[in-house]
Amino acid sequence: MVLSTQAQNKNAANYNNKIIDIQYKLVPDVVKFFRAMEGGSLTDLKTMKEVLSKDFEKALKKINQMKAFEGDIKLRDAALDWFNLYKSSLDSEYNHILELAAKPKDKRTSDETAKLKKLAEDLISKETVVDEKFQAAQLEFSKKHNLELKEYPIGHK
């Protein structure tokens, strides 16, 4: 889910929407990467992962360059946490996940299947915390600057 703002406070809305636009540009490639996991070749998955990692690096640079909005830095910092989690997981956990996910299910040992499940559950847990923190920061920002948030489901802009 993506929340963008309607323009009661145009500068605040633009600030929020700049972050959302950066985030939203990555979503289709992230979804494509996750869908390719089952049944994708290890070479293709590693290539996709490297491209995504570089895209997240560029996004982090853009977010890092954003100044506080009227002294308020919480939204930007929550966005940085969100982008950093994905960048970090692409550069570390996904190295292990890809090796296991690229292996056909019927060729995985029960230990490999359990390890893959545990890695995925751990990442989902981390993502949930960061997503909730970002949404809370965005809600606080919107209230502080009198913005109306509008929800956009992933895949719809």
Secondary structure, 3 states (H helix, E strand, C coil): CEEEEECCCHHHHHHHHHHHHHHHHHHHHHHHHHHHHCCCCHHHHHHHHHHHHHHHHHHHHHHHCCCCECCECHHHHHHHHHHHHHHHHHHCHHHHHHHHHCCCHHHCCHHHHHHHHHHHHHHHHHHHHHHHHHHHHHHHHHHHCCCEEEEECCCCC
